[in-house]
Amino acid sequence: IIVNETSTLRCHAEARFAGKYHKWAKDNAFLSKLPGDIAAEKMKAARAQETLNAHMTERKLSERVVPYSDQLFRKAAIEWLIATDQVNSSYHLAA
């Protein structure tokens, strides 16, 4: 037999024994490595990444908007300086 590829003959297995291979893979909890199955998985992953809709959620306006005030900004800046362990002499912690 002359074969034009030196791989693991997955194309041959897919063409001749796909049903038996899929049954064996399912029985042994094995992820199919046949070229068609790999291509299908790649297409499925590509389609899942085409939109952001799955990652986005709708929020009410009141949940997103934080009213600005100098006091809240100062508090957030101090918390950030402490959390990131930064020393900033230009920002005085004393009121």
Order of alpha helices (4+ residues) and beta strands (2+ residues): alpha-alpha-alpha-alpha
